[in-house]
Amino acid sequence: MSLLKDNSAVSKTAFLPAEWFPQSGVQLTWPHVGTDWSHMLHEVEACYIQLAREIAKRELLLIVTPEVQQVSNYLERAHVNMSNVRLFECETNDTWARDHGFITMMDGDKPLLLDFTFNGWGLKFASHYDNQINRELVKAKAVQGEYVNCLGYILEGGSIESDGEGTVLTTSECLLSPNRNDQLGKTEVEEYLKSTFNLKQVLWLDHGYLSGDDTDSHIDTLARLCSTDTIVYVKCENEKDEHYQALKKMEEQLKTFRTLQGKPYKLIALPMADTVIFDEERLPATYANFLIMNDCVLYPTYSQPTHDEEARMALQKAFPEKEIIGIECSPLIKQHGSLHCITMQYPKGVLI
């Protein structure tokens, strides 16, 4: 794999695939005692094992961990399909693969593995190990494709949504955060995204947040592209909820967005989860944090049967041909993330 020092070397024929583009597999970065999960390791591992089981039934699963043998034993005891599991030994700070993993472009059938700097969501948390995982994967040939050095720019996978045809959906709160790329204004950030990913338009959401979110409003907590003309989004019906006004403004802005064909998007509302409090803090429980796979959608549930089912029905409407599978993610939100945050899908050709 050659090292491209400048992202401008990416071919103008390359594109940023949508999450529903054919996948070779999914990455998880496994929790361990050296992570923030140490005080609730057994609880969160149960969630990871359930997720690993569902992924490995269908696709290859790459697990990054400093404890390969221990994790392998967990998975075997849980009857995970080990023929679909690839274990990679590497030091890690934490587990948020969505944000430290490669953002992959495709140039024909060739994957381009874009490696951006991850700085702990604006210098909030240590990331010195996580920021080296991608280079270790390349060095060991654990992933296939052409490495593209984008380390001069800070970008997390959870902060952008692509339709695969030249549109990216993002939030101004995150991408214009002063602790990420503060030397660049909105115009410069948009120009960088367009030139790097060969985009035709960037749709900026200026409203919407979730209490307890550490990411500065990642788009994958609020609104998601489900096809080139459909967006699902979190809707708050309770006027007394602290999120009501911001999410209402977000909904109104989504109505103004247009596809590349100039048509309004089909909008499908996801329910707002009931308030979840832990250690006297409201947690960012969101149904928007789902993972699209080749033949299914894995979505987070929060032990709220009514809302969990409403979310499943909304996602079934958005993905009529896919199986919708709930994964209990109440443990994940105790560290302010959910299902999409801990996974990173890779297009065909990356994992073998």
C-alpha positions as CSV (number, residue, x, y, z in Angstrom):
1,M,0.0,0.0,0.0
2,S,1.6,3.3,-1.1
3,L,1.5,6.3,1.2
4,L,0.0,9.4,-0.4
5,K,1.3,12.4,1.4
6,D,-1.3,14.7,-0.1
7,N,-5.1,14.0,-0.2
8,S,-5.1,15.9,-3.5
9,A,-3.6,12.8,-5.0
10,V,-7.0,11.1,-4.7
11,S,-8.4,10.5,-8.2
12,K,-11.2,12.8,-9.3
13,T,-13.1,9.6,-10.2
14,A,-13.1,8.4,-6.6
15,F,-16.3,8.8,-4.5
16,L,-17.4,8.6,-0.8
17,P,-19.8,5.7,-0.7
18,A,-23.0,5.7,1.3
19,E,-23.2,3.4,4.2
20,W,-25.6,1.2,2.2
21,F,-22.9,0.6,-0.4
22,P,-21.8,-3.1,-0.6
23,Q,-19.7,-3.9,2.5
24,S,-16.8,-6.2,3.2
25,G,-17.3,-6.0,6.9
26,V,-17.4,-3.9,10.1
27,Q,-14.8,-2.9,12.7
28,L,-15.3,-2.9,16.5
29,T,-12.6,-1.7,18.9
30,W,-13.1,-3.8,22.0
31,P,-13.5,-2.4,25.6
32,H,-10.9,-3.3,28.2
33,V,-9.8,-2.3,31.7
34,G,-7.7,0.5,30.4
35,T,-10.7,2.3,28.8
36,D,-13.4,4.4,30.4
37,W,-15.5,1.2,30.5
38,S,-13.4,-0.3,33.3
39,H,-16.0,0.3,36.0
40,M,-18.7,-1.4,34.0
41,L,-16.7,-3.8,31.8
42,H,-19.0,-6.8,32.2
43,E,-22.1,-4.8,31.4
44,V,-20.7,-3.2,28.2
45,E,-19.0,-6.5,27.0
46,A,-22.5,-8.1,27.0
47,C,-23.6,-5.4,24.5
48,Y,-20.5,-5.9,22.4
49,I,-20.9,-9.6,22.3
50,Q,-24.5,-9.3,21.1
51,L,-23.4,-6.9,18.4
52,A,-20.5,-9.1,17.4
53,R,-22.8,-12.0,17.1
54,E,-25.2,-10.2,14.7
55,I,-22.4,-8.8,12.6
56,A,-20.5,-12.0,12.2
57,K,-23.6,-13.9,11.2
58,R,-23.6,-11.7,8.0
59,E,-20.3,-10.1,7.3
60,L,-16.6,-10.1,8.3
61,L,-15.9,-8.6,11.7
62,L,-12.6,-6.9,12.5
63,I,-12.0,-6.6,16.2
64,V,-9.2,-4.3,17.4
65,T,-8.0,-5.1,20.9
66,P,-4.9,-5.3,23.0
67,E,-6.3,-8.6,24.5
68,V,-6.7,-10.9,21.5
69,Q,-6.8,-14.2,23.3
70,Q,-9.2,-13.0,26.0
71,V,-11.6,-11.5,23.5
72,S,-11.4,-14.7,21.4
73,N,-12.4,-16.8,24.4
74,Y,-15.4,-14.5,25.1
75,L,-16.6,-14.8,21.5
76,E,-16.2,-18.5,21.3
77,R,-18.1,-19.0,24.6
78,A,-20.9,-16.8,23.2
79,H,-21.1,-18.9,20.0
80,V,-20.1,-16.1,17.7
81,N,-19.3,-17.2,14.1
82,M,-15.5,-17.1,14.5
83,S,-14.9,-17.9,10.8
84,N,-16.1,-14.4,10.1
85,V,-14.0,-12.8,12.9
86,R,-10.6,-11.1,12.3
87,L,-8.8,-10.2,15.6
88,F,-6.1,-7.6,15.5
89,E,-3.8,-6.9,18.5
90,C,-3.2,-3.2,19.1
91,E,-3.1,-0.7,22.0
92,T,-6.3,1.4,22.3
93,N,-7.4,4.3,24.4
94,D,-11.1,3.7,23.9
95,T,-13.7,2.0,21.7
96,W,-15.2,4.6,19.3
97,A,-14.3,3.0,15.9
98,R,-16.6,5.3,14.0
99,D,-14.4,8.2,14.9
100,H,-10.9,6.8,14.8
101,G,-11.5,4.3,11.9
102,F,-10.7,4.9,8.3
103,I,-13.1,6.9,6.2
104,T,-13.1,4.8,3.0
105,M,-13.5,6.1,-0.6
106,M,-13.8,4.0,-3.7
107,D,-12.1,4.5,-7.0
108,G,-13.6,1.9,-9.2
109,D,-13.1,-1.3,-7.3
110,K,-10.1,0.1,-5.4
111,P,-10.7,1.2,-1.8
112,L,-8.9,4.4,-0.7
113,L,-8.3,4.4,3.1
114,L,-8.4,8.0,4.3
115,D,-6.7,8.4,7.6
116,F,-7.7,11.6,9.4
117,T,-6.4,12.8,12.8
118,F,-8.7,11.9,15.7
119,N,-8.2,14.3,18.6
120,G,-10.7,13.0,21.1
121,W,-13.6,15.1,19.9
122,G,-11.9,18.4,20.2
123,L,-9.2,17.6,22.8
124,K,-11.7,16.3,25.4
125,F,-10.2,12.8,25.8
126,A,-6.8,11.0,25.3
127,S,-6.5,9.6,21.8
128,H,-2.8,8.9,21.3
129,Y,-3.3,5.1,20.8
130,D,-6.5,5.3,18.9
131,N,-4.9,7.8,16.5
132,Q,-2.4,5.1,15.5
133,I,-4.7,2.2,14.9
134,N,-5.2,2.8,11.2
135,R,-1.5,2.9,10.5
136,E,-1.0,-0.3,12.5
137,L,-3.7,-2.0,10.4
138,V,-2.1,-0.9,7.2
139,K,1.4,-2.0,8.4
140,A,0.1,-5.5,9.2
141,K,-1.9,-5.7,6.0
142,A,-5.0,-6.3,8.0
143,V,-7.0,-4.1,5.7
144,Q,-6.7,-3.8,1.9
145,G,-6.6,-0.7,-0.2
146,E,-4.5,2.4,-0.8
147,Y,-3.6,4.4,2.3
148,V,-4.2,8.1,2.0
149,N,-2.5,10.4,4.5
150,C,-5.1,13.0,5.7
151,L,-3.5,13.5,9.1
152,G,-3.3,17.3,8.6
153,Y,-7.0,17.5,9.1
154,I,-9.2,16.5,12.0
155,L,-12.4,14.6,11.0
156,E,-14.5,11.9,12.6
157,G,-16.7,9.4,10.8
158,G,-19.7,10.2,12.9
159,S,-19.7,13.8,11.8
160,I,-20.5,13.2,8.1
161,E,-23.2,11.3,6.2
162,S,-22.7,10.6,2.4
163,D,-25.4,9.6,-0.2
164,G,-22.7,8.1,-2.4
165,E,-23.5,10.5,-5.2
166,G,-21.8,13.7,-4.1
167,T,-23.8,15.0,-1.2
168,V,-22.6,15.1,2.4
169,L,-24.8,15.9,5.4
170,T,-23.1,17.4,8.5
171,T,-23.5,19.8,11.4
172,S,-21.9,23.2,11.7
173,E,-21.6,22.7,15.5
174,C,-19.1,19.9,15.0
175,L,-17.2,20.7,11.9
176,L,-16.7,24.3,13.0
177,S,-15.7,23.4,16.5
178,P,-12.7,25.6,17.6
179,N,-10.8,22.6,18.9
180,R,-10.8,20.8,15.6
181,N,-9.7,22.8,12.6
182,D,-10.0,26.3,14.1
183,Q,-7.8,27.9,11.5
184,L,-10.5,27.3,8.9
185,G,-13.8,29.0,8.5
186,K,-17.0,27.5,7.1
187,T,-16.1,28.3,3.5
188,E,-12.7,26.7,3.8
189,V,-14.1,23.6,5.6
190,E,-16.6,23.2,2.8
191,E,-14.0,23.6,0.1
192,Y,-11.8,21.0,1.9
193,L,-14.6,18.5,2.1
194,K,-15.6,19.0,-1.5
195,S,-12.0,18.7,-2.8
196,T,-11.2,15.7,-0.6
197,F,-14.3,13.7,-1.2
198,N,-15.2,15.0,-4.7
199,L,-18.5,16.4,-3.5
200,K,-21.1,18.4,-5.3
201,Q,-22.9,19.8,-2.2
202,V,-22.5,20.0,1.6
203,L,-25.8,20.2,3.6
204,W,-25.1,22.0,6.9
205,L,-27.4,21.4,9.8
206,D,-27.3,24.4,12.1
207,H,-29.7,23.2,14.8
208,G,-30.1,20.2,17.0
209,Y,-28.2,18.7,19.9
210,L,-28.5,16.0,22.5
211,S,-27.8,16.6,26.2
212,G,-24.8,14.6,27.4
213,D,-23.3,14.3,23.9
214,D,-19.5,14.7,23.9
215,T,-19.1,15.0,20.1
216,D,-20.4,18.6,19.5
217,S,-23.5,17.3,17.7
218,H,-22.3,14.5,15.4
219,I,-24.8,14.1,12.6
220,D,-25.2,10.4,13.4
221,T,-27.0,11.3,16.6
222,L,-29.5,13.6,14.9
223,A,-30.3,12.8,11.2
224,R,-29.2,10.1,8.8
225,L,-29.3,9.5,5.1
226,C,-31.1,6.3,4.3
227,S,-31.1,6.6,0.5
228,T,-30.3,9.4,-2.0
229,D,-33.7,11.0,-1.3
230,T,-34.6,10.0,2.3
231,I,-33.5,11.3,5.7
232,V,-34.6,9.9,9.1
233,Y,-34.3,12.3,12.0
234,V,-34.9,12.6,15.7
235,K,-38.2,14.4,16.5
236,C,-39.2,15.7,19.9
237,E,-42.9,15.9,20.6
238,N,-42.7,17.1,24.2
239,E,-42.7,20.9,24.3
240,K,-41.4,20.8,27.9
241,D,-38.3,18.8,26.9
242,E,-35.1,20.8,26.8
243,H,-34.5,19.5,23.2
244,Y,-37.8,20.6,21.8
245,Q,-36.9,24.0,20.3
246,A,-33.6,22.9,18.8
247,L,-35.0,19.8,17.2
248,K,-38.0,21.6,15.9
249,K,-35.6,24.1,14.2
250,M,-33.6,21.1,12.9
251,E,-36.8,19.6,11.4
252,E,-37.6,22.9,9.7
253,Q,-34.2,23.2,8.2
254,L,-34.3,19.6,6.9
255,K,-37.4,20.6,5.0
256,T,-35.4,23.2,3.1
257,F,-32.7,20.8,2.0
258,R,-32.8,19.6,-1.6
259,T,-31.3,16.6,-3.4
260,L,-28.9,17.0,-6.3
261,Q,-32.0,16.8,-8.5
262,G,-33.5,19.8,-6.7
263,K,-36.2,17.8,-4.9
264,P,-37.1,17.9,-1.2
265,Y,-36.0,14.9,0.8
266,K,-38.5,12.4,2.1
267,L,-38.4,12.9,5.9
268,I,-39.1,10.1,8.3
269,A,-39.3,10.9,12.0
270,L,-37.6,8.8,14.7
271,P,-39.0,9.0,18.3
272,M,-37.2,10.9,21.0
273,A,-36.2,8.4,23.7
274,D,-37.5,8.9,27.2
275,T,-35.1,10.8,29.4
276,V,-32.3,8.6,30.8
277,I,-30.4,9.8,33.8
278,F,-27.1,8.3,35.1
279,D,-24.9,9.8,37.8
280,E,-27.3,12.8,37.8
281,E,-26.6,13.5,34.1
282,R,-29.0,13.1,31.2
283,L,-27.6,10.7,28.6
284,P,-27.8,11.1,24.8
285,A,-30.1,8.2,24.0
286,T,-30.8,8.4,20.3
287,Y,-32.4,6.1,17.7
288,A,-30.5,7.8,14.9
289,N,-27.3,5.9,15.9
290,F,-28.0,2.8,13.8
291,L,-25.7,0.8,11.5
292,I,-26.7,0.0,7.9
293,M,-25.3,-3.4,6.8
294,N,-25.7,-5.3,3.5
295,D,-29.0,-7.1,4.4
296,C,-30.0,-5.6,7.7
297,V,-30.0,-2.5,9.9
298,L,-28.8,-2.8,13.5
299,Y,-30.4,-0.2,15.7
300,P,-30.0,0.7,19.4
301,T,-32.8,0.0,21.9
302,Y,-33.0,1.4,25.4
303,S,-35.3,-0.8,27.3
304,Q,-38.2,1.4,26.3
305,P,-40.6,-1.0,24.5
306,T,-42.9,1.6,23.1
307,H,-40.2,3.9,21.7
308,D,-38.0,1.0,20.7
309,E,-40.8,-0.4,18.6
310,E,-41.7,3.0,17.1
311,A,-38.1,3.4,16.1
312,R,-38.1,-0.1,14.5
313,M,-41.2,0.7,12.5
314,A,-39.7,4.0,11.3
315,L,-36.5,2.3,10.2
316,Q,-38.5,-0.5,8.4
317,K,-40.2,2.3,6.5
318,A,-36.9,3.8,5.5
319,F,-35.3,0.4,4.7
320,P,-38.2,-1.8,3.4
321,E,-36.0,-4.5,2.0
322,K,-33.7,-4.9,5.1
323,E,-34.2,-6.8,8.4
324,I,-34.3,-4.4,11.3
325,I,-32.6,-5.8,14.4
326,G,-32.5,-4.2,17.8
327,I,-29.4,-4.2,20.1
328,E,-29.8,-3.2,23.7
329,C,-27.5,-0.2,24.0
330,S,-28.4,1.2,27.4
331,P,-24.8,0.4,28.6
332,L,-23.3,2.4,25.7
333,I,-25.0,5.6,26.4
334,K,-23.4,5.7,29.9
335,Q,-20.3,6.7,28.0
336,H,-22.3,9.1,25.8
337,G,-22.4,7.1,22.6
338,S,-24.4,4.4,21.0
339,L,-24.3,1.6,18.3
340,H,-23.2,3.6,15.3
341,C,-20.5,5.3,17.3
342,I,-18.7,2.0,18.1
343,T,-18.8,0.5,14.6
344,M,-17.2,1.4,11.3
345,Q,-18.3,-0.3,8.1
346,Y,-15.8,-1.0,5.3
347,P,-16.8,-1.2,1.7
348,K,-16.1,-4.2,-0.5
349,G,-12.5,-5.0,-0.9
350,V,-11.2,-3.7,2.5
351,L,-11.6,-6.8,4.6
352,I,-10.9,-10.3,3.3
